Amino acid sequence: MRPVGYLPPVNLTRTKSVDDILATTQGIPDDTDTGGRQGLRKQLHATDLMGFGIGIVIGTGIFTLTGVAAKDFAGPGVVVSFALAGVVSLLAALCYAELSSSVPTAGSAYTYAYATIGEVFAWIIGWDLVLEFALGAAVVARGWSAYLQGLNDAVPSSLFGESAPVNVGAVGIVLVLGVVAFIGIRESKWVTNTLVLIKVLICLFVILAGAFYVKASNWSPFVPPSQAPKEKLSGLTQPLWQAVVGVDPSIYGMAGVLSAAAVVFFSYTGFEAVANLGEETRNPRRDLPIGLLGTLAICTVLYVGVSAVLTGMVKYTDIDEGAPISSAFDTVGLGWAAVLVGIAAIAGLTSVILVDIVAMGRIGFAMARDGLLPPKLAEVHPRFGTPSIITVITVVFIGFLAALVPLDALAEMVSIGTLFAFTIVSLAVPILRRTRPELRRPFRTPLSPALPVVSALLCVALMTNLALETWLRFVAWLLIGFVIYFGYGVRRSRVRQRDAELSRVG
């Protein structure tokens, strides 16, 4: 027998068994007092999951990035860019669907990595997802504040928008939505579903109404010839692959289409938040695949439709990058439609912030339950059934970033964080197939291992189209995470404590 207090040697690749994960993630029936248990209430159905998914995916991207990507990178070929980004997301969603239906839990990619490739990789993914959801929520909160200030001159620029010393508007919306996330997943889904209905209806209006004003000549050439950018990209601002290969940076052509795909991929980030809600889903083995794949299918159709109509209504060289869709309707004499677009944009931004807060809370909850963060953070509110303490910390952290930190330059970090997580999830599918062939899989990723490997490769390919400075910031964030992991989590891991107990008994 080992002495009391003995801890086994540090093993960075120790895994958490799927049986252990399932045993700790059974959840608690709706309207039941948690009684101090570390479980979440099951209150969601497939339609609710799609609501959360569409709520986080359809945001500012469809109203702003469409114009930027078309004018600066791909021309009308931005339609292909959105389709390519959607395909990459769909392949990753197929992998998420298998893992989430097999191991329905809070934490999604973090937990899948823990079960397949080891604790240190799980920590990296968890830390990476904190970056994605926290930074994403802060970016969108600042965008919400600026958009509201732009819609109404009565809104003071000293408190709202990028010129405000302290962005009170961004903090305010984060606090309001933080309260919704705190008091319950059911209340969060009601708010999210209402906002989703508004913006989907308006997106359909944009497509159907705009189709009457499309000019085929605006789509020619569909992929403009490659050319050097007006402002030369060099040093840290050029895409990674161009810096490695040594070619001159270019826009338009197929290189521009691929660069635009990496940029608009930001529009798809966050759909994996659906997988974080597995523990709160009534029938996760059926509903999670429906929620994930339904989200991607609906969002891709909307993105491709809106980008096709926009580039058909206005020549790509004349697109207004700040308000592309509103400006396009102004051009054809439908200025009143800008009001609807503004309503959809506000609804879209609001739902993104809310789902980001909910998702980040679940990730922190899962990591704390495993001992990699202080266990206090895994406490569930006895009345509301939410991870209350981590939710409060999440709101404070996001509010701080949204108030004081100009985040425009860091938006690409959300994309690189997401793509990195997608890569790990894609590789986890064939690994878990090999290590746990007997595991029940209600949904199976087709053509495995080929499709998951292709998914991982495509994610890496899109990552190489992001700027060198984005990669450097990403590496810096990971290094901060390693300091926390090796300073705290590695020695307090519950899996390591379990191994120590087994070793003493043996």
C-alpha positions in Angstrom: 0.0 0.0 0.0 1.0 3.6 -0.7 1.2 6.1 2.1 -1.7 8.5 2.7 -1.1 11.7 0.7 0.8 9.9 -2.0 0.2 11.2 -5.5 1.2 9.3 -8.6 3.8 10.8 -11.0 2.4 13.5 -13.3 0.9 12.0 -16.4 -0.1 14.6 -18.8 -1.9 12.2 -21.1 -4.1 10.5 -18.5 -7.6 10.1 -19.7 -11.0 10.2 -18.0 -13.0 7.1 -18.8 -16.3 7.5 -20.6 -18.0 5.6 -17.8 -16.8 8.1 -15.3 -18.0 11.0 -17.5 -21.4 9.5 -17.9 -21.7 8.7 -14.2 -21.1 12.4 -13.3 -23.3 13.9 -16.0 -26.7 12.3 -15.5 -28.3 15.6 -14.9 -31.3 16.4 -12.6 -35.0 16.3 -13.6 -36.7 19.6 -14.4 -37.9 21.6 -11.4 -36.0 19.4 -8.9 -33.9 20.9 -6.1 -30.2 20.2 -6.9 -29.6 19.2 -3.2 -26.0 20.3 -3.6 -25.3 17.8 -6.5 -23.1 18.9 -9.3 -25.6 18.2 -12.0 -27.7 20.4 -14.4 -31.4 20.2 -15.0 -32.7 18.6 -18.2 -35.1 21.1 -19.8 -34.1 21.3 -23.5 -35.4 19.6 -26.7 -34.0 19.5 -30.3 -35.8 22.7 -31.3 -34.4 24.5 -28.3 -30.9 23.3 -29.2 -31.3 24.7 -32.8 -32.5 27.9 -31.3 -29.3 28.2 -29.2 -27.2 27.2 -32.2 -28.8 29.7 -34.7 -28.8 32.2 -31.8 -25.0 32.2 -31.6 -24.2 31.6 -35.3 -26.4 34.2 -37.0 -25.1 37.5 -35.6 -23.1 40.4 -36.8 -21.3 38.3 -39.4 -24.2 38.1 -41.8 -24.7 41.9 -41.7 -21.1 43.1 -41.8 -18.6 40.4 -42.7 -20.5 39.7 -45.9 -19.6 43.1 -47.3 -16.0 43.1 -46.0 -15.3 39.7 -47.4 -16.9 40.5 -50.8 -15.2 43.9 -51.3 -11.8 43.2 -49.9 -11.2 39.5 -50.7 -13.4 37.5 -53.0 -16.0 39.6 -54.9 -19.1 37.7 -55.8 -17.0 34.6 -55.0 -17.8 35.3 -51.4 -20.8 33.0 -52.0 -18.3 30.1 -52.4 -16.4 31.3 -49.4 -19.5 31.0 -47.2 -20.2 27.6 -48.7 -16.6 26.4 -48.0 -16.7 27.7 -44.4 -20.1 26.0 -44.1 -18.7 22.7 -45.4 -15.8 22.7 -43.0 -18.2 23.5 -40.1 -20.6 20.7 -41.3 -17.8 18.1 -41.3 -16.8 19.2 -37.8 -20.5 19.1 -36.8 -20.8 15.5 -37.9 -17.9 14.7 -35.6 -19.5 16.7 -32.7 -22.8 14.9 -33.4 -21.2 11.4 -32.8 -19.3 12.5 -29.7 -22.1 14.5 -28.1 -24.7 11.7 -28.6 -22.3 9.2 -27.2 -21.0 11.3 -24.3 -23.7 14.0 -23.6 -22.0 16.4 -21.2 -21.3 20.0 -20.4 -17.8 20.9 -21.7 -18.2 19.5 -25.2 -14.7 19.4 -26.9 -12.9 19.7 -23.6 -14.6 16.5 -22.3 -14.1 14.7 -25.6 -10.4 15.4 -25.5 -10.2 14.3 -21.9 -11.7 10.9 -22.9 -9.5 10.4 -25.9 -6.1 12.1 -26.0 -5.4 13.1 -22.4 -5.7 15.7 -19.7 -3.2 18.2 -21.0 -5.0 18.4 -24.4 -8.3 18.7 -22.6 -7.0 21.6 -20.7 -5.7 23.3 -23.9 -9.1 22.8 -25.5 -11.0 24.1 -22.4 -8.7 27.1 -22.2 -9.1 27.6 -25.9 -12.9 27.6 -25.6 -12.8 30.1 -22.9 -10.9 32.4 -25.4 -13.5 31.7 -28.1 -16.7 32.4 -26.0 -15.4 35.1 -23.7 -13.6 37.1 -26.4 -16.5 36.4 -28.8 -19.1 37.8 -26.3 -16.9 40.8 -25.6 -16.4 41.6 -29.3 -20.2 41.3 -30.0 -21.1 43.3 -26.9 -19.0 46.2 -28.2 -20.5 45.7 -31.6 -24.0 45.8 -30.0 -23.2 49.1 -28.3 -21.8 50.7 -31.4 -24.7 49.5 -33.6 -27.3 50.9 -31.1 -25.4 54.2 -31.0 -25.3 54.3 -34.8 -29.0 53.7 -35.1 -30.1 56.6 -32.8 -28.3 59.9 -32.5 -29.9 60.3 -29.1 -27.7 57.5 -27.7 -24.6 59.3 -26.2 -21.3 58.4 -27.8 -19.6 59.1 -24.5 -21.2 55.9 -23.1 -21.9 53.8 -26.2 -19.6 52.8 -29.1 -15.9 52.6 -29.7 -15.3 56.3 -28.9 -16.6 55.9 -25.3 -13.7 55.8 -22.7 -15.7 53.1 -20.8 -18.2 51.3 -23.0 -21.1 51.4 -20.6 -23.5 50.2 -23.3 -21.5 47.0 -23.8 -21.3 46.4 -20.0 -25.0 47.0 -19.7 -26.1 44.4 -22.2 -23.7 41.8 -20.7 -25.1 42.4 -17.2 -28.7 42.1 -18.4 -28.1 38.9 -20.3 -25.9 37.6 -17.5 -29.0 37.8 -15.2 -31.0 35.8 -17.7 -28.3 33.1 -17.9 -28.0 33.0 -14.1 -31.7 32.5 -13.4 -32.1 29.5 -15.7 -31.6 27.6 -18.9 -35.4 27.7 -19.6 -35.5 31.5 -19.4 -32.4 31.7 -21.6 -34.0 29.5 -24.2 -37.2 31.6 -24.2 -35.2 34.8 -24.9 -33.0 33.1 -27.4 -35.8 31.5 -29.4 -37.7 34.9 -29.6 -34.6 36.7 -30.9 -33.9 33.8 -33.4 -37.4 34.0 -34.8 -37.0 37.7 -35.4 -33.7 37.6 -37.2 -34.4 34.5 -39.3 -37.6 36.1 -40.6 -35.8 39.3 -41.5 -32.9 37.3 -43.2 -35.6 35.6 -45.3 -37.0 39.0 -46.1 -33.6 40.2 -47.3 -33.2 37.2 -49.6 -36.7 37.2 -51.0 -37.1 41.0 -51.4 -33.5 41.5 -52.6 -33.9 38.8 -55.3 -36.1 41.2 -57.3 -33.3 43.7 -57.6 -30.5 41.4 -58.5 -28.6 42.2 -61.7 -26.7 39.3 -63.3 -24.0 41.7 -64.5 -23.0 42.4 -60.9 -22.0 38.7 -60.6 -19.5 39.0 -63.5 -16.7 38.1 -63.0 -17.9 35.7 -60.3 -14.3 35.3 -59.1 -12.4 38.4 -60.0 -8.8 38.0 -61.3 -6.1 37.9 -58.6 -4.4 41.1 -57.9 -2.1 42.7 -55.3 -4.0 44.4 -52.4 -4.1 48.2 -52.3 -2.5 48.1 -48.9 0.4 45.7 -49.1 0.2 42.8 -46.6 3.6 42.0 -45.2 5.2 40.9 -42.0 2.7 39.9 -39.3 -0.4 41.0 -41.3 0.0 38.4 -44.1 -1.6 34.9 -44.0 0.6 32.2 -42.5 0.7 30.0 -45.6 1.8 32.9 -47.8 4.6 33.8 -45.4 5.8 30.2 -45.3 5.7 29.6 -49.0 7.1 33.1 -49.8 4.5 34.2 -52.4 3.3 37.7 -52.7 0.0 38.3 -50.8 -3.0 38.7 -53.2 -6.7 39.3 -53.1 -9.4 38.0 -55.3 -8.8 34.8 -57.4 -9.0 31.5 -55.6 -6.5 32.7 -53.0 -8.9 35.5 -52.2 -11.9 33.1 -52.0 -9.9 31.0 -49.5 -8.8 34.0 -47.4 -12.5 35.2 -47.4 -13.5 31.7 -46.2 -11.1 32.0 -43.2 -12.5 35.5 -42.5 -16.2 34.6 -42.7 -15.6 31.4 -40.7 -16.0 33.8 -37.8 -19.7 33.8 -38.8 -20.0 30.1 -38.1 -18.1 30.1 -34.8 -20.1 29.1 -31.7 -22.4 26.4 -33.1 -20.5 23.9 -30.9 -22.2 25.7 -28.0 -25.0 23.2 -28.7 -22.8 20.3 -27.6 -22.2 22.1 -24.3 -25.9 21.7 -23.5 -25.9 17.9 -23.7 -26.2 17.5 -19.9 -29.4 19.7 -19.9 -31.1 18.0 -22.9 -33.9 15.6 -22.2 -33.0 13.1 -24.9 -29.4 14.0 -25.9 -28.7 10.9 -27.9 -31.4 11.9 -30.4 -31.7 15.7 -30.0 -28.0 16.7 -30.0 -27.3 15.5 -33.6 -30.5 17.2 -34.8 -29.6 20.4 -33.0 -26.0 20.5 -34.4 -26.7 19.5 -38.0 -30.0 21.5 -38.1 -28.1 24.6 -37.0 -25.5 24.3 -39.7 -27.9 23.5 -42.4 -30.2 26.5 -41.7 -27.3 29.0 -41.1 -25.4 28.0 -44.3 -28.5 28.4 -46.5 -29.1 31.9 -45.0 -25.5 33.0 -45.3 -25.2 31.8 -48.9 -28.5 33.4 -49.8 -27.8 36.8 -48.3 -24.3 37.0 -49.8 -25.6 36.0 -53.2 -28.4 38.7 -53.1 -26.0 41.4 -51.8 -23.4 40.9 -54.5 -26.2 40.7 -57.1 -27.8 44.0 -55.9 -24.6 46.0 -55.8 -21.3 45.7 -57.7 -18.8 44.2 -55.3 -16.4 47.2 -55.7 -19.2 49.6 -54.6 -20.3 47.6 -51.5 -20.5 49.7 -48.2 -18.4 47.7 -45.8 -19.9 49.4 -42.7 -23.6 48.6 -43.5 -23.6 46.5 -46.7 -27.2 45.2 -46.6 -28.8 48.5 -45.5 -26.8 50.4 -48.1 -27.8 47.9 -50.8 -31.5 48.5 -50.1 -31.0 52.2 -50.1 -29.4 51.9 -53.5 -32.5 50.3 -55.0 -34.9 52.8 -53.2 -36.0 50.6 -50.3 -34.5 52.7 -47.5 -37.2 51.6 -45.1 -35.8 48.1 -45.2 -32.8 49.4 -43.3 -35.0 49.6 -40.2 -35.7 45.9 -40.4 -32.1 45.1 -41.0 -31.2 47.1 -37.9 -33.8 45.2 -35.8 -32.4 41.9 -37.0 -28.8 43.0 -36.3 -29.7 44.0 -32.7 -31.6 40.7 -32.2 -28.7 38.7 -33.7 -26.0 40.4 -31.6 -28.1 40.0 -28.4 -28.6 36.3 -28.8 -24.9 35.7 -29.6 -23.9 37.4 -26.3 -26.4 35.3 -24.3 -25.4 32.0 -25.8 -21.7 32.8 -25.4 -22.3 33.5 -21.6 -24.3 30.2 -21.2 -21.7 28.1 -23.1 -18.7 29.6 -21.3 -20.4 28.9 -17.9 -20.8 25.2 -18.9 -17.2 24.9 -19.9 -15.9 26.3 -16.7 -18.4 24.2 -14.8 -17.0 21.0 -16.4 -13.4 21.9 -15.8 -14.1 22.8 -12.2 -15.9 19.5 -11.7 -12.8 17.7 -12.9 -10.6 19.7 -10.4 -8.7 21.6 -13.1 -10.3 24.8 -11.7 -11.3 25.4 -8.1 -14.2 23.0 -7.2 -16.3 25.9 -5.8 -16.9 26.9 -9.4 -18.8 23.7 -10.0 -21.5 24.4 -7.5 -25.1 24.5 -8.9 -27.6 27.0 -7.6 -30.2 25.1 -5.5 -33.2 27.1 -7.0 -32.2 27.9 -10.5 -30.2 24.8 -11.3 -27.5 26.8 -13.1 -23.7 26.9 -12.5 -24.2 30.2 -10.7 -20.7 31.1 -9.4 -18.9 30.4 -12.7 -21.7 32.3 -14.5 -21.1 35.4 -12.3 -17.3 35.2 -12.9 -18.0 34.8 -16.7 -20.2 37.9 -16.8 -17.6 40.0 -14.8 -14.8 38.9 -17.1 -16.7 39.6 -20.3 -18.0 42.9 -18.9 -14.4 44.0 -18.1 -13.2 43.1 -21.6 -16.2 44.7 -23.3 -15.8 47.9 -21.2 -12.1 48.7 -21.7 -10.4 46.6 -24.4 -10.7 47.5 -28.1 -11.2 44.0 -29.5 -11.5 44.6 -33.3 -7.9 43.4 -33.9 -8.5 40.3 -31.9 -11.7 39.1 -33.7 -9.7 36.6 -35.8 -8.6 34.9 -32.5 -12.1 33.7 -32.1 -11.8 31.9 -35.5 -8.4 30.4 -34.8 -9.6 29.2 -31.4 -12.7 27.5 -32.9 -10.7 25.9 -35.7 -8.2 24.5 -33.3 -11.1 23.0 -31.2 -12.7 21.6 -34.4 -9.4 19.9 -35.3 -9.1 18.1 -31.9 -12.8 17.0 -32.0 -12.4 15.7 -35.5 -9.4 13.6 -34.5 -11.1 12.4 -31.3 -13.7 10.5 -33.3 -11.4 7.8 -34.8 -9.4 7.7 -31.6 -12.5 6.9 -29.5 -13.7 4.4 -32.1 -10.4 2.6 -31.7 -10.2 2.8 -27.9 -13.9 2.3 -27.1 -15.4 0.3 -30.0 -18.2 -1.0 -27.7 -19.4 2.5 -26.8 -23.0 3.1 -27.8 -23.1 5.6 -30.7 -26.7 6.7 -31.5 -25.2 8.8 -34.3 -22.1 7.7 -36.3 -20.0 10.0 -38.3 -20.0 8.6 -41.9 -16.9 7.4 -43.7 -14.8 7.4 -40.5 -11.8 7.7 -40.2 -11.5 9.4 -43.6 -14.1 12.1 -43.1 -12.9 13.2 -39.6 -9.3 13.3 -40.9 -10.4 15.5 -43.9 -12.3 17.7 -41.4 -9.1 18.2 -39.4 -7.0 18.9 -42.4 -9.5 21.5 -43.7 -9.6 23.2 -40.3 -5.8 23.4 -40.3 -5.9 24.8 -43.9 -8.2 27.6 -42.9 -6.0 28.3 -39.9 -3.1 28.9 -42.2 -5.0 31.6 -44.0 -5.1 33.7 -40.8 -2.5 36.4 -40.1 0.8 35.7 -38.4 -0.1 38.2 -35.7 -3.2 36.1 -34.9 -1.1 33.0 -34.5 1.3 34.8 -32.1 -1.6 36.1 -29.9 -3.0 32.6 -29.9 0.3 31.1 -28.8 0.6 33.7 -26.0 -2.9 32.8 -24.8 -2.0 29.1 -24.7 1.2 29.9 -22.7 -0.9 31.7 -20.1 -3.1 28.6 -19.9 -0.1 26.4 -19.4 1.0 28.5 -16.4 -2.4 28.0 -14.8 -2.5 24.3 -15.6 0.9 23.5 -14.2 0.6 25.8 -11.3 -2.8 24.5 -10.2 -4.8 22.0 -12.2 -2.2 19.3 -12.8 -1.9 18.5 -9.1 -5.5 18.9 -8.2 -7.0 16.9 -11.0 -9.7 14.5 -9.8 -8.5 11.9 -12.2 -5.1 12.0 -10.6 -6.6 11.9 -7.2 -8.6 8.8 -8.3 -5.4 7.2 -9.6 -3.7 7.9 -6.2 -6.6 6.3 -4.3 -6.4 3.2 -6.6 -2.7 3.0 -6.1 -3.0 3.2 -2.3 -5.6 0.4 -2.2 -3.5 -1.7 -4.6 
